[in-house]
Amino acid sequence: MEKYGADLFKDAASFYSRYRPMYPASLIRFLVKQFSLNGDQNLLDLGSGTGQLTVRFSDWCNKIVGIDIEPEMINEAKRLHQELRVGQIQWFNGTLEQYKELHNDQFTIVTIAKAFHWMDRPRVLEELFDLIPYGGGVAIIDNYDPDKSLEPWQVKLNELIEKWYGKERRAGKSTYTHPIISHEEVISNSKFEVEVHTLPTYEINWTIESILGNLYSTSYGARRFLGNKIEEFEKEVKESLSEFSTTGELRETVNVSVKLGRKKRHA
């Protein structure tokens, strides 16, 4: 994360908590089954953001820790958690390394959802290995799919994003490019044993408001990059996307991939 600086998700937290799509219940059921979660285990959510995934394990884990380096994200996670009043969740603003200096916990499962690509992936897996007991593991959750066919409205949206934000995806003080080495390969080169699972597809029903809110929750789509052109941009998005739907709903079919790194004893 160092190359992107401290402002990677500056001003994004409120949009993140309101507009990021929720993961389907099938993902929670899958991880509960894979790690035999029954209320006794501890879970660490690394890169937890505003905690929407973190809190959903409240019924299935004993202690939950959510770690994020963005203070705004952790503050929003605490606010949402206080409203929901579920689970024993500790929110930690800082790095995994900083957390380990202060705590000596073990975690049956570590989830990293849509955040692994920002990290020094081999180092993070190395740091996690001694936190996880044998039988436990890391779950890298993502729906990145470079070969996915886009809906017509998504093609139009991408054209507008490029027009208003520029061709390069800005990310903090740098620009973003997706890692060349896959998450699967990074895990297979670590001490963990890799398994790849693809869950059933599910549908997201977007509105123009939630499309804009989701864009503003991203590192590259921050409102501050638009300067004083926010109203103009939103007007063009609304006019352009309304041509694709008479009801105001725009649908997207989404895949969820889970790369598991298992900590197994070797004979």
N, C-alpha and C positions, 0 to 999 in steps of 0.2 A: 504493500500500500504506500510505501514511502515515496515512490516516484510521483504519486498523484497529489500529495500534500494533504493538508488538514481540512480542506474545503470541498472534498469530493462530493459529499451529499449535503452541502450547506443549504439551509432553508427548505430541504426536501421532506423533513420528518412528518409534518402535518399532512402533506399530500400522500406520503407513503402509507400512513396508517388508514387514511380514508379511501384511497383509490387503488392500491395494489390488489390484484385479484387474490382471493383466498385459495389455498391448495385444497384439492378435493378430499372428502372423508376417506376415500380409498387409499390415499397416501398414509394417513394416520393408522388405518387398520393394517396396512402392509407392514409398517415399521413395528407396530405393537406385536404382530405375529412373528416377524423375523427375529426380534430380540426378546420374545416372551415377556413383555412388559406386564407387570401385575400390581404395580403400586409400590414395589420395594426398591426399584432401581433408581439410580441418579441419571439425569440427562443434562448434557451441555449443548446449548445452541450457540455456535460460533458465527459471528456476523449476524446477530439476531435481529438487527434493524429495530423496528418498533414492536416486535414480539408477537405478531399475529400467529406465527407457527408455534412459537415457544409455548404460549398459554394453552394450546390445544392438547398438550401432553399432561396437563394438570391431573387428570383422572388416572393416569397410567404410570406416573413416576412419583418417587418419594421427594427428592430434592431436584430442582431445576435451576440451572444457571444460564443466563443470557448474557453474552459478551459482545460488545460493539465498541469500535474506537470513536464513533461519532457521539458527542455528548447530547446533541439534539435528539438522536434516535433513542438513546437510553432514557432520556427525560420523558419522551412520548410513550415509550414502553411502560415506564412506571405509572404514568397517568392512566393508560388503558387498563393496566393490571389492577390498579386501585379501583377503577370503575367495575371491573368484572368480579373482583374479590374471590378469585379461585386460585388454588395451588400455592405451594411454597416455592416462590421464585425469587432468586437473587439476581439483581441486574448489576452488571459490572461494566463501567466505562473505562476501556483500556485495551491492551493487547493480551493475547493468551499468555505470553511470557510474563507480563506484569501480574496477571492473575495467579500464575503458578508460584511466583515469589511470595505471595501472601497466603495461599491456600494449598492444602495437600489432599484434595478430594480425588475419588475415583468415579468414573462415569461409564456405565454399561454402554451407553449410546451417545455419540456426538453427532449432531446434525449440522450441516453447513448447506444452507439453501440459497442458491443464486448469489453466492458470495465467494466461492472458492477461487474464481478467476481473478479476483482482486488480490489474492494472497500470494506469498512466496510458498507455493504449494508443497514442495518437498520438505521445506523447513517446518511447516505447520504439521504435517503428518509425523515428522520426527518428534516434535514437541508433544503431540497427542499420545504417542505410543505408550508412554509409561503412565498415562492417566487412565488408561482403559484396561480392565481386567481381561484375562483370557475368556473367550466366548462373546466379548463385546465387540464394538467396532464403530466405524465412522460411516455416516450416510451422507453422500454428496447428492443433493437434490437440485435438479435443473430441468428447464424445458427449452434449452437452447437447441435449435434444429436448423442448421444452415441450409438444408435441402428442402425445407418445408415450403409448400405452395402457399403463397399469400392470397388472402381474399382481395377482391378488387378495391375495396375501401382501404385496405392496408397498403396497397401499392400507392394509392393516391396520398395517403397520410405520409408515407415515406418520402414522396416527392416534395410535399410541403415542408417536412422537417429539414430536408436538404436545402430547400430554397431559403428558409428562414434562419437555420442554425449553421449552415455550411456543410460541406461534404465530410469533413473529419468529425468524428465523435469526440467532443471535448470531455475530459475527465479530470476535474480539479485543475492542477497546474500543467497537465500533460494532455495527450490524446489517447484514446482507447483503441487497442486492437485485440481481438480475441486470441487467447494462447494457441500456438501452433501445436504443441504437444497436448494430447487429450487428457482429461481428468483420469480416464481409465488407465492410460499408460503411466501417469504420475503415481497412481496408487500401486500399480503392478511393480513399479521400481522401488517401492517403499517396503517396510517390514510387514505391512498388511497384505492379506490375500484378497484379490479383487473379484467381485461379482457384479454383473451388470443386469439390471432389471428394468423393463419398460412397463409402465402401468397403463391401464386402459385410458383411451383419450376421454376428454371431457370438454364441455362447452362453456365458454365465457360469453355472457350477454353484455356487451358494452353499450354505453350511451355516449354521446359526444362529450358530456361533462366528465364522465369517468375516463374517457380516452385522454382528454387534456390533463386531468388530475394525475393519471398514471404517468404521462409524459413528464410532468413537472416533478414527479418523484424520482426520476432517473438522474444519473450523474451527468448525462449529455443533454438532457432536456430541461435543465434548471431554468426557471423564469428569468433569472438575472442575466442569462445569455441573450435574452431578447431586448434588454434595455428598455426603451420607452415604446417598443413596438408590440407589446403584449396584446393590446386590444385589436390591433390590425391583424395580427397572427390568428387570434381566436376567431375573429369574424370570418377570415378566409377558410379556416378549418371547418367551422359550422356550416358555411355555405356549400363547401365542396362535399363534405361527408353526408349532408342531408339528402343529396342526390341518390345515395345508395340505400336509403331506407325511408319508407313512408311512416313507420311506427316510431322512428327515433332509436330503434335497437339495431346494433350491428354485432353479428356473431363471429366467433372465432373458435375453431377446434384446436385443442392444446394437448400435447403429449407431456407426460412426466417421466423423466428417466432418473433412476436411483443407482448410483455407483456405490456399492458397499465395499469398505475395507474391513475385513474380518481379522481379529487378533486370535490366531489359532496356535495351539501348542504343536510343536513339531516333534515327531518321534525321534 
